[in-house]
């Protein structure tokens, strides 16, 4: 048996049952009034245009499905294809392109593109507690992606025309990325201060904008990438851990990188559990687009 042989990847009713088990572990909850006690399931009847997974709340009288209030709301492709896309995106080691989703799921490319962004939005973490702690190391590094709108490409060797991405990685734990317009002290230092616990050890490369703020932590270890030094004892800096992402919707690509790093196999989190985490993050994250998603 393959993982993709599971009923909820092929049957719509089973797909709703699976999503309900993930988002409603204690039973159906009305997204309109929050009621749980007087909810009844309405039997699906395609002939009368009664949808699969429909419920009615006895407190407010409104109807709903488990998709209401999630990134799935108003998605016009079958839910079982949504679940296939979630599994493919979460189980592919380096992610999966919208074009590949378009080919595998047999939907339009535009549909696959919107679908991938819905799933990445669900991967956005709501945990903003400081990274690290006593005895823990947090690595910080920045890279440059795309091009800032309206800025021409300058002379060779300058990155001032590109988006700056700063990523903080808690060694053996979480990752958190930030998008900025430059890599100056004024941009980098406030992020480091707000997102790393003072008891942690800061690990960076030789960049000078970390010198002063590094004194505020338990220790500050540095390696010199300019001299091809990447590890010295337990001190190491990040290099080449980023994907090249489109400038538009950059924060969602970064969210996918952070989610994938935080939920990796090295921490005992495998494909199905990773997919379950992504599904659990879909509640309360409805996306609105000017152009509707159509079935391919």
PAZAPA-4460 file (N, C-alpha, C; in steps of 0.05 Angstrom, whole numbers, plus 32768, in hexadecimal, padded with zeros to 4 digits):
% residues 296
    n_x    n_y    n_z   ca_x   ca_y   ca_z    c_x    c_y    c_z   seq   type   mol
   8011   7FE8   8000   8000   8000   8000   8012   8019   8000     1      X     A
   800A   802D   7FF0   8017   8046   7FEF   8009   805A   8002     2      X     A
   8018   806E   800B   800B   8083   801B   7FF5   8091   800A     3      X     A
   7FFA   8094   7FF1   7FE6   80A1   7FDF   7FCE   8090   7FD9     4      X     A
   7FCE   8077   7FE3   7FB6   8065   7FE0   7FA1   806B   7FF4     5      X     A
   7FA6   807C   8008   7F92   8081   801D   7F79   808D   8011     6      X     A
   7F62   8086   801D   7F48   808D   8012   7F45   80AC   800F     7      X     A
   7F50   80BB   8022   7F4B   80D8   8022   7F5A   80E6   800B     8      X     A
   7F6C   80D8   7FFD   7F79   80E4   7FE6   7F69   80DF   7FCC     9      X     A
   7F53   80CF   7FCE   7F44   80C8   7FB6   7F26   80CC   7FB9    10      X     A
   7F1C   80CB   7FD1   7EFF   80CC   7FD6   7EF8   80E6   7FE5    11      X     A
   7EE5   80F5   7FDB   7EDF   810F   7FE6   7ED3   810D   8002    12      X     A
   7EC2   80FA   8007   7EB7   80F7   8022   7ECC   80F0   8036    13      X     A
   7EDE   80DE   802E   7EF4   80D7   8040   7F07   80EE   8045    14      X     A
   7F0A   80FF   8030   7F1B   8117   8033   7F10   812A   8048    15      X     A
   7EF5   812E   8047   7EE9   8140   805C   7EEC   8133   8077    16      X     A
   7EE8   8119   8079   7EEB   810B   8093   7F07   810F   809E    17      X     A
   7F1B   810D   808D   7F37   8110   8096   7F3C   812C   80A0    18      X     A
   7F33   8140   8090   7F38   815C   8098   7F29   8163   80B2    19      X     A
   7F11   8158   80B5   7F01   815D   80CD   7F10   8151   80E6    20      X     A
   7F1C   8139   80E2   7F2A   812D   80F9   7F42   813D   8101    21      X     A
   7F4F   814B   80EE   7F66   815C   80F4   7F5E   8176   8101    22      X     A
   7F4A   8184   80F5   7F43   819F   80FE   7F2E   819E   8114    23      X     A
   7F1E   8189   8116   7F09   8187   812B   7F0E   816E   813C    24      X     A
   7F23   816C   814B   7F29   8153   815A   7F14   814E   8170    25      X     A
   7F06   8163   8178   7EF1   8160   818D   7ED5   8162   8182    26      X     A
   7ED2   8160   8168   7EB8   8162   815C   7EB5   817C   814D    27      X     A
   7EA0   817E   813B   7E9B   8196   812B   7E98   81B0   813B    28      X     A
   7EA4   81C5   8131   7EA2   81E0   813E   7E97   81F3   8129    29      X     A
   7E82   8202   812F   7E77   8215   811D   7E8A   822D   8119    30      X     A
   7E93   8233   8101   7EA6   8249   80FD   7E98   8264   80FF    31      X     A
   7E7E   8265   8100   7E6F   827E   8101   7E6A   8287   811E    32      X     A
   7E62   8274   812F   7E5C   827C   814B   7E6D   826D   8160    33      X     A
   7E7C   8259   8157   7E8D   824A   816A   7E7E   8233   8178    34      X     A
   7E65   822F   8171   7E55   821A   817F   7E5E   81FE   8178    35      X     A
   7E5A   81EB   818B   7E61   81D0   8187   7E4B   81BC   818F    36      X     A
   7E37   81C5   819E   7E24   81B3   81AA   7E0D   81AC   8198    37      X     A
   7E04   81BE   8186   7DEC   81B9   8176   7DF3   81B9   8158    38      X     A
   7E06   81A9   8151   7E0F   81A7   8135   7E06   818D   8129    39      X     A
   7DFA   818E   8112   7DF1   8176   8105   7DFD   8174   80E9    40      X     A
   7E02   815C   80E0   7E0D   8158   80C5   7DF6   8155   80B1    41      X     A
   7DF9   8162   809B   7DE5   8161   8085   7DEF   814D   8071    42      X     A
   7DDE   8139   806A   7DE6   8124   8058   7DEA   812F   803C    43      X     A
   7E00   8128   8030   7E07   8132   8015   7DF3   8127   8001    44      X     A
   7DEB   8139   7FEE   7DD9   8131   7FD9   7DDF   8142   7FC0    45      X     A
   7DF0   8138   7FAF   7DF8   8147   7F97   7DE0   8150   7F86    46      X     A
   7DCB   813F   7F85   7DB4   8146   7F75   7DA6   8160   7F7E    47      X     A
   7DA8   8164   7F99   7D9C   817D   7FA4   7DB1   8191   7FAB    48      X     A
   7DC9   818D   7FA0   7DE0   819F   7FA4   7DE7   81A3   7FC1    49      X     A
   7DE5   818E   7FD1   7DED   818E   7FED   7E0A   8183   7FEE    50      X     A
   7E1C   8193   7FF7   7E38   818C   7FF6   7E40   8176   800A    51      X     A
   7E56   8169   8004   7E62   8156   8017   7E6E   8165   802E    52      X     A
   7E6B   815B   8046   7E77   8167   805E   7E68   817E   8069    53      X     A
   7E4F   8182   8061   7E3F   8199   806A   7E34   8194   8086    54      X     A
   7E36   81A9   8097   7E2A   81A8   80B2   7E18   81C0   80B6    55      X     A
   7E07   81BE   80CA   7DF6   81D5   80D1   7DF7   81D9   80EF    56      X     A
   7DFA   81F2   80F7   7DFC   81F9   8113   7DE0   8200   811E    57      X     A
   7DD8   81F3   8133   7DBE   81F8   813F   7DBD   8212   814F    58      X     A
   7DD4   821D   8156   7DD4   8236   8165   7DD1   824F   8153    59      X     A
   7DDF   8250   813D   7DDD   8268   812B   7DCE   8262   8112    60      X     A
   7DC9   8248   810C   7DB9   8241   80F5   7DC9   8241   80DB    61      X     A
   7DE3   8245   80DC   7DF3   8247   80C3   7DFF   822C   80BC    62      X     A
   7E04   8229   80A2   7E10   8210   8098   7E2E   8215   8093    63      X     A
   7E3D   8200   8094   7E5A   8202   8090   7E66   81E7   808B    64      X     A
   7E7F   81E7   8080   7E8F   81CF   807E   7EA9   81D4   808D    65      X     A
   7EBA   81C0   808F   7ED3   81C3   809D   7EE6   81D6   808E    66      X     A
   7EE0   81DB   8075   7EF2   81ED   8065   7EEE   820B   806C    67      X     A
   7ED7   8212   8078   7ED2   822E   807E   7EE6   8239   8092    68      X     A
   7EF2   8250   808B   7F05   825D   809D   7F21   8252   809A    69      X     A
   7F26   8241   8086   7F40   8236   8081   7F4A   823E   8065    70      X     A
   7F63   8237   805E   7F6D   823E   8044   7F5F   822E   802E    71      X     A
   7F4F   821A   8036   7F40   820A   8022   7F25   8218   801A    72      X     A
   7F1D   822C   802A   7F02   8237   8025   7F00   8243   8008    73      X     A
   7EEB   823C   7FFB   7EE5   8245   7FDF   7EF8   823A   7FCB    74      X     A
   7F09   8227   7FD3   7F19   8219   7FBF   7F07   8208   7FAE    75      X     A
   7F0A   8209   7F94   7EF7   81FB   7F82   7F01   81E1   7F77    76      X     A
   7F17   81D7   7F82   7F1F   81BC   7F7A   7F17   81A9   7F90    77      X     A
   7F13   8190   7F8A   7F0B   817C   7F9F   7F1E   817C   7FB7    78      X     A
   7F13   8178   7FCE   7F24   8178   7FE6   7F39   8162   7FE5    79      X     A
   7F33   814B   7FD9   7F47   8136   7FD9   7F5F   813E   7FC9    80      X     A
   7F5C   814F   7FB5   7F73   8159   7FA6   7F83   816D   7FB7    81      X     A
   7F75   817D   7FC7   7F83   818F   7FDA   7F95   817E   7FEC    82      X     A
   7F8A   8168   7FF7   7F9A   8157   8009   7FB2   814A   7FFB    83      X     A
   7FAE   8143   7FE2   7FC5   8138   7FD2   7FDB   814E   7FD0    84      X     A
   7FD2   8167   7FCA   7FE6   817C   7FC7   7FF5   8182   7FE1    85      X     A
   7FE6   8181   7FF8   7FF3   8185   8012   8009   816F   8016    86      X     A
   8002   8156   8011   8015   8141   8015   802D   8144   8003    87      X     A
   8028   814A   7FE9   803E   814D   7FD6   8051   8164   7FDF    88      X     A
   8046   817A   7FE8   8056   8191   7FEF   8066   818C   8009    89      X     A
   8059   817D   801B   8066   8178   8035   807A   8160   8034    90      X     A
   8077   814E   8021   8088   8136   8020   809F   8139   800C    91      X     A
   809E   814D   7FFB   80B4   8151   7FE8   80CB   815F   7FF6    92      X     A
   80E2   8154   7FF6   80F8   815E   8006   80FF   817B   8000    93      X     A
   80FE   8183   7FE6   8104   819F   7FDF   80EC   81AE   7FD5    94      X     A
   80D4   81A5   7FDD   80BC   81B2   7FD4   80B3   81A8   7FB9    95      X     A
   809F   81B4   7FAE   8094   81AC   7F94   8089   81C5   7F86    96      X     A
   808F   81C7   7F6D   8086   81DE   7F5E   8069   81DE   7F57    97      X     A
   805D   81F5   7F52   8041   81F7   7F4A   803D   81E8   7F2F    98      X     A
   8052   81E9   7F1E   804F   81DC   7F04   804D   81BD   7F08    99      X     A
   805C   81B3   7F1B   805B   8196   7F1F   8040   818E   7F2C   100      X     A
   8036   819F   7F3E   801B   819A   7F49   8007   819A   7F33   101      X     A
   8009   81AD   7F20   7FF7   81AF   7F0A   7FF7   8195   7EF9   102      X     A
   800E   8189   7EF6   8010   8170   7EE6   8005   8158   7EF6   103      X     A
   800C   8156   7F0F   8004   813F   7F1F   7FE6   813F   7F25   104      X     A
   7FDC   8156   7F2D   7FC0   8158   7F35   7FAD   815C   7F1E   105      X     A
   7FB8   8162   7F06   7FA8   8167   7EEE   7F95   817E   7EF2   106      X     A
   7FA0   8194   7EFC   7F91   81AD   7EFE   7FA0   81C2   7EEE   107      X     A
   7F93   81D9   7EEA   7FA1   81EF   7EDC   7FB9   81F9   7EEC   108      X     A
   7FCD   8204   7EDE   7FE5   820E   7EEC   7FDD   8224   7F00   109      X     A
   7FCB   8236   7EF8   7FC2   824B   7F0A   7FB6   8240   7F24   110      X     A
   7FA6   822A   7F21   7F9B   821D   7F38   7FB0   8212   7F4A   111      X     A
   7FC3   8204   7F3E   7FD9   81F8   7F4E   7FE9   820E   7F5C   112      X     A
   7FEE   8224   7F4F   7FFD   823A   7F5B   7FEF   8245   7F74   113      X     A
   7FD5   824B   7F71   7FC5   8255   7F88   7FC5   8240   7F9E   114      X     A
   7FC2   8227   7F96   7FC0   8211   7FAA   7FDA   820F   7FBA   115      X     A
   7FF1   8211   7FAD   800A   8210   7FBB   800D   8226   7FCF   116      X     A
   8004   823E   7FC7   8006   8255   7FDA   7FF2   8252   7FF1   117      X     A
   7FDC   8246   7FED   7FC9   8241   8003   7FD7   822F   8018   118      X     A
   7FE4   821A   800E   7FF1   8207   8020   8009   8214   802E   119      X     A
   8018   8224   8020   802F   8233   802D   8025   8246   8042   120      X     A
   800E   8252   803E   8002   8264   8052   7FFC   8254   806B   121      X     A
   7FF2   823B   8068   7FED   822A   807F   8006   8223   808E   122      X     A
   801D   8224   8080   8036   821D   808D   8041   8233   809E   123      X     A
   8036   824B   809B   8040   8262   80AB   803C   825D   80C9   124      X     A
   8051   825F   80D8   8050   825A   80F5   8044   8271   8104   125      X     A
   8035   826A   8119   802A   827E   812B   8039   827F   8146   126      X     A
   804F   8270   8147   805F   8270   815F   8075   8285   815D   127      X     A
   8073   829A   816C   8086   82B0   816A   8098   82B2   8183   128      X     A
   8099   829C   8193   80AA   829C   81AA   80C7   829D   81A2   129      X     A
   80D9   82A9   81B3   80F6   82AB   81AB   8103   8290   81A5   130      X     A
   8114   8290   8191   8123   8278   818B   813A   8273   819E   131      X     A
   8142   825A   81A2   8158   8255   81B3   8151   8254   81D0   132      X     A
   8165   8257   81E1   8161   8256   81FE   817C   824F   820A   133      X     A
   817C   824A   8224   8195   8244   8232   81A3   822C   8226   134      X     A
   81BC   822F   821E   81CC   8219   8213   81C7   8213   81F5   135      X     A
   81B4   8221   81E9   81AD   821C   81CD   81BA   8230   81BA   136      X     A
   81BE   8227   81A2   81CB   8238   818D   81B6   8240   8178   137      X     A
   81B8   8259   816F   81A7   8263   815A   81B9   826F   8144   138      X     A
   81B6   8264   812C   81C6   826E   8116   81B7   8283   8106   139      X     A
   81C5   8298   80FE   81B8   82AE   80EF   81C8   82B4   80D6   140      X     A
   81BA   82B7   80C0   81C8   82BE   80A7   81B3   82CA   8094   141      X     A
   81BD   82D9   8081   81AB   82E6   806D   81B4   82DF   8051   142      X     A
   81A1   82E0   803F   81A6   82DC   8023   8196   82F0   8013   143      X     A
   819A   82F0   7FF8   818D   8304   7FE7   817E   82F6   7FD1   144      X     A
   8165   82FE   7FCD   8153   82F0   7FBB   8144   8304   7FA9   145      X     A
   8141   82FE   7F90   8130   830E   7F7E   813B   832A   7F7A   146      X     A
   8129   833D   7F75   8131   8359   7F70   811B   836B   7F7C   147      X     A
   8124   8380   7F8A   8111   8394   7F95   8103   83A3   7F7E   148      X     A
   80EA   83A7   7F80   80DA   83B3   7F6B   80E4   83CF   7F65   149      X     A
   80E9   83D5   7F4B   80F1   83F0   7F43   810E   83F6   7F45   150      X     A
   811E   83E3   7F4F   813B   83E9   7F51   814A   83DB   7F3B   151      X     A
   815B   83EA   7F2C   816B   83DD   7F17   8182   83CD   7F23   152      X     A
   818C   83BB   7F13   81A3   83AB   7F1D   81BC   83BC   7F1C   153      X     A
   81CA   83BF   7F33   81E1   83D1   7F34   81FA   83C2   7F2A   154      X     A
   8211   83CE   7F2F   822A   83C3   7F26   822F   83A8   7F34   155      X     A
   8241   8399   7F28   8247   837E   7F31   8250   837E   7F4E   156      X     A
   8246   836A   7F5D   824F   8367   7F79   823C   8373   7F8E   157      X     A
   8229   8383   7F86   8216   838F   7F99   81FC   8380   7F9A   158      X     A
   81F1   837D   7FB2   81D7   836F   7FB5   81C2   8382   7FBE   159      X     A
   81C6   839D   7FBC   81B4   83B0   7FC6   8199   83B0   7FB8   160      X     A
   8197   83A4   7FA0   817F   83A4   7F91   816E   838B   7F97   161      X     A
   8176   837A   7FA8   8169   8361   7FAD   815B   8360   7FC9   162      X     A
   8147   834E   7FCC   813A   834A   7FE5   814D   833C   7FF9   163      X     A
   814D   8345   8011   815D   8339   8026   814C   8325   8036   164      X     A
   8155   830D   803A   8147   82F9   804B   815A   82F2   8061   165      X     A
   8151   82F6   807A   8160   82EE   8092   8152   82D5   809D   166      X     A
   8161   82C0   80A2   8157   82A8   80AE   8165   82A2   80C8   167      X     A
   8156   829C   80DD   8160   8294   80F7   815A   8276   80FA   168      X     A
   816D   8266   8100   8169   8249   8103   8172   8241   811F   169      X     A
   815F   8236   812E   8165   822B   8149   8170   820F   8144   170      X     A
   8189   820B   814C   8196   81F2   8146   8187   81DA   8152   171      X     A
   817D   81C8   8140   816E   81B1   8149   8150   81B8   814E   172      X     A
   8148   81D0   8146   812C   81D9   814B   8120   81E8   8135   173      X     A
   8115   8200   813B   8105   820F   8128   8117   8221   8116   174      X     A
   810A   822B   8101   8116   823F   80EF   8101   8255   80EB   175      X     A
   810B   826D   80E7   80FA   8285   80E3   8107   8298   80D0   176      X     A
   80F8   82A0   80BB   8104   82B1   80A6   80F6   82CC   80A5   177      X     A
   8105   82E0   809C   80FA   82FC   809A   8103   8309   8080   178      X     A
   80F1   8318   8075   80F7   8325   805B   80FB   8343   8061   179      X     A
   8110   834E   8056   8115   836B   8059   8120   8376   803F   180      X     A
   8125   8391   803F   812E   839E   8027   814C   83A2   8028   181      X     A
   8159   839D   803E   8176   83A0   8040   8181   838F   8056   182      X     A
   819C   838E   8058   81A8   837E   806D   81B9   8390   807F   183      X     A
   81AE   83A8   8085   81BB   83BB   8097   81B7   83B4   80B4   184      X     A
   81C6   83C1   80C5   81C3   83BD   80E2   81A6   83C3   80EA   185      X     A
   819B   83D9   80E0   8180   83E1   80E7   816B   83CC   80E0   186      X     A
   8170   83BC   80CB   815D   83A8   80C3   8161   838D   80D2   187      X     A
   817B   8386   80D5   8181   836B   80DF   817F   836A   80FE   188      X     A
   818B   837D   810C   818E   837C   8129   8173   837A   8137   189      X     A
   815E   838A   8131   8145   8388   813F   8138   836C   813C   190      X     A
   813B   835F   8125   8130   8344   8121   813F   8330   8133   191      X     A
   8159   8333   8134   8169   8320   8145   8161   8324   8162   192      X     A
   815F   833C   816B   8158   8342   8187   813D   8337   818F   193      X     A
   8129   833A   817D   810E   8333   8184   8108   8315   8182   194      X     A
   811A   8306   8173   8113   82EA   816D   8126   82D6   8179   195      X     A
   813A   82DE   8187   814D   82CB   8193   814F   82D0   81B1   196      X     A
   814D   82BB   81C1   814F   82BD   81DE   816B   82C6   81E6   197      X     A
   816D   82D7   81F9   8187   82E2   8202   8199   82CC   820D   198      X     A
   818D   82B6   8217   819E   82A0   8222   81AB   828F   820C   199      X     A
   81A3   8293   81F3   81AD   8282   81DD   81C8   828C   81D4   200      X     A
   81D6   827A   81C6   81F0   8281   81B9   81EA   8288   819C   201      X     A
   81F3   829F   8193   81EF   82A8   8178   8206   829F   8166   202      X     A
   81FF   8293   814F   8213   828A   813C   820F   8298   8122   203      X     A
   8224   82A6   8118   8222   82B5   80FF   823B   82B3   80EF   204      X     A
   823B   82BF   80D7   8254   82C1   80C7   8262   82DB   80D0   205      X     A
   8275   82E5   80C0   8285   82FB   80C7   8278   8316   80C4   206      X     A
   825E   8317   80BB   8250   8331   80B6   8252   8343   80CF   207      X     A
   8259   835C   80CA   825D   836F   80E0   8244   8377   80EE   208      X     A
   822D   8375   80E1   8214   837E   80EE   820B   836D   8105   209      X     A
   8219   8355   8109   8213   8344   8120   8225   8349   8138   210      X     A
   823A   835A   8134   824E   835D   8149   8243   8368   8163   211      X     A
   8235   837E   8162   822B   838B   817A   8214   837C   8187   212      X     A
   8201   8373   8176   81EA   8364   8182   81F3   8349   818D   213      X     A
   8209   833E   8182   8213   8324   818C   821B   8325   81AA   214      X     A
   8222   833D   81B3   822A   8340   81CF   8213   833E   81E2   215      X     A
   81FB   833F   81D8   81E3   833D   81E9   81DB   8321   81F0   216      X     A
   81E8   830D   81E3   81E0   82F1   81E7   81F5   82E3   81F8   217      X     A
   81EF   82CA   81FF   8201   82BB   8211   821D   82B8   8204   218      X     A
   821E   82B5   81EA   8237   82B3   81DB   8231   82BA   81BE   219      X     A
   8247   82C2   81B0   8244   82C8   8193   825B   82BB   8185   220      X     A
   8255   82A5   8176   8269   8298   8166   8268   82A0   8149   221      X     A
   8280   82A4   813D   8281   82AE   8121   8293   829C   8111   222      X     A
   828C   8297   80F8   829D   828A   80E4   82A1   829D   80CD   223      X     A
   82B7   829A   80BE   82BE   82AC   80A9   82BA   829F   808E   224      X     A
   82A2   82A3   8082   829C   8298   8068   82AF   82A3   8052   225      X     A
   82B8   82BB   8056   82CA   82C8   8042   82E4   82B9   803F   226      X     A
   82EC   82AA   8054   8304   829A   8053   82FE   827C   8052   227      X     A
   82E6   8275   8047   82DC   825A   8044   82DB   824B   805F   228      X     A
   82D5   8259   8074   82D2   824C   808E   82B4   824B   8094   229      X     A
   82AA   8232   8098   828D   822E   809D   8288   8221   80B8   230      X     A
   829C   8214   80C3   8299   8207   80DD   82B2   820B   80ED   231      X     A
   82AF   8212   8107   82C6   8213   811A   82BC   8208   8134   232      X     A
   82C3   81EF   813B   82B8   81E3   8153   829A   81DF   814F   233      X     A
   828A   81E9   8163   826D   81E7   8160   8261   8200   8154   234      X     A
   8273   8212   814B   826A   822B   813E   8267   8226   8120   235      X     A
   8250   822C   8115   824D   822A   80F8   8239   823F   80EF   236      X     A
   823D   8249   80D7   822A   825C   80CB   821B   824F   80B5   237      X     A
   8204   8259   80AE   81F4   824E   8098   81FF   8258   807E   238      X     A
   81FC   8247   806A   8204   824E   804F   81F5   823D   803B   239      X     A
   81E7   824A   8029   81D9   823B   8014   81C2   822B   801D   240      X     A
   81B3   8234   8031   819C   8224   803B   8182   822E   802F   241      X     A
   8183   8242   801E   816A   824F   8014   8163   8245   7FF8   242      X     A
   8149   8247   7FF2   8140   8242   7FD7   813D   825D   7FC9   243      X     A
   8141   825E   7FAF   813C   8277   7FA0   811E   8279   7F9C   244      X     A
   8112   828F   7FA5   80F5   8292   7FA5   80ED   82AA   7F95   245      X     A
   80D5   82A9   7F8A   80CA   82C1   7F7C   80C6   82D7   7F91   246      X     A
   80CC   82F0   7F88   80C9   8307   7F9A   80AC   8309   7FA4   247      X     A
   8099   8305   7F92   807D   8307   7F9A   8076   82EF   7FAB   248      X     A
   8067   82F3   7FC1   805F   82DE   7FD4   8077   82D2   7FE1   249      X     A
   808D   82E1   7FE4   80A6   82D6   7FF0   80A1   82CB   800B   250      X     A
   8090   82D8   801C   808D   82D0   8037   8082   82B3   8039   251      X     A
   8072   82AB   8025   8066   8290   8026   807C   827B   801E   252      X     A
   808E   8282   800C   80A3   826F   8005   80B5   826C   801E   253      X     A
   80BA   8282   802C   80CB   8280   8044   80BD   8270   805A   254      X     A
   80A2   8273   805C   8093   8263   806F   8096   8245   806A   255      X     A
   8097   823E   8050   809A   8222   8049   80B6   8218   8051   256      X     A
   80CA   8229   804D   80E5   8221   8055   80E6   821D   8073   257      X     A
   80DB   8230   8082   80DB   822E   80A0   80CC   8215   80A9   258      X     A
   80B4   8210   809D   80A4   81F9   80A5   80B3   81DF   809F   259      X     A
   80BF   81DE   8088   80CD   81C6   8080   80E5   81C0   8092   260      X     A
   80F3   81D6   809A   810A   81D2   80AC   8101   81CA   80C8   261      X     A
   80EC   81D7   80D2   80E3   81D2   80ED   80D6   81B7   80F0   262      X     A
   80CB   81AC   80DA   80BC   8193   80DA   80CB   817E   80CA   263      X     A
   80E5   817B   80CE   80F4   8169   80BD   80F8   814E   80CA   264      X     A
   8100   813B   80BA   8103   811F   80C4   8118   811C   80DA   265      X     A
   812C   812E   80DB   8140   812C   80F0   8134   8131   810B   266      X     A
   811D   813E   810C   810F   8142   8126   80F9   812D   812A   267      X     A
   80F9   8119   8119   80E5   8103   811D   80CA   810A   8110   268      X     A
   80C9   811D   80FF   80AF   8125   80F3   80B0   811C   80D6   269      X     A
   80A0   8108   80CF   80A0   80FC   80B4   8089   8108   80A3   270      X     A
   8087   80FE   808B   8075   810A   8077   8058   810D   8080   271      X     A
   804C   80F7   808B   8030   80F9   8092   802B   810C   80AA   272      X     A
   803D   810B   80BD   803A   811D   80D4   803E   813A   80CB   273      X     A
   8051   813F   80B8   8056   8159   80AD   803D   8163   809E   274      X     A
   8030   8152   808F   8018   8159   8081   8001   8160   8095   275      X     A
   8000   8151   80AB   7FEC   8156   80BF   7FF0   8171   80CC   276      X     A
   800A   8179   80D0   8010   8193   80DC   8007   81A9   80C9   277      X     A
   800C   81A5   80AF   8004   81B9   809B   7FE6   81BC   809B   278      X     A
   7FD7   81A6   809C   7FBA   81A7   809C   7FB0   81B6   80B5   279      X     A
   7FBD   81B0   80CC   7FB5   81BD   80E5   7FB9   81DB   80E5   280      X     A
   7FCC   81E5   80D4   7FD1   8202   80D2   7FBF   8210   80BF   281      X     A
   7FAC   8203   80B3   7F9B   820F   809F   7F83   821E   80AB   282      X     A
   7F7D   8218   80C4   7F66   8225   80D1   7F6C   8243   80D6   283      X     A
   7F58   8254   80D0   7F5B   8271   80D5   7F6D   827F   80C1   284      X     A
   7F73   8273   80AA   7F85   8280   8097   7F79   8281   807B   285      X     A
   7F60   8289   8079   7F53   828A   805F   7F61   829F   804E   286      X     A
   7F66   8298   8035   7F73   82AA   8022   7F5E   82B5   800E   287      X     A
   7F61   82CE   8007   7F4F   82DA   7FF3   7F5F   82E2   7FDB   288      X     A
   7F57   82DB   7FC3   7F64   82E2   7FAB   7F50   82F0   7F98   289      X     A
   7F59   8303   7F89   7F48   8311   7F76   7F3E   82FF   7F61   290      X     A
   7F4E   82EB   7F59   7F46   82D9   7F44   7F40   82BE   7F50   291      X     A
   7F28   82B2   7F4C   7F21   8299   7F58   7F31   8282   7F4D   292      X     A
   7F32   826C   7F5D   7F40   8254   7F54   7F2D   8243   7F45   293      X     A
   7F33   823B   7F2D   7F21   822B   7F1D   7F2C   820F   7F1B   294      X     A
   7F1A   81FC   7F16   7F22   81E1   7F12   7F2F   81DE   7EF7   295      X     A
   7F45   81D0   7EF5   7F53   81CB   7EDD   7F46   81B5   7ECC   296      X     A
***
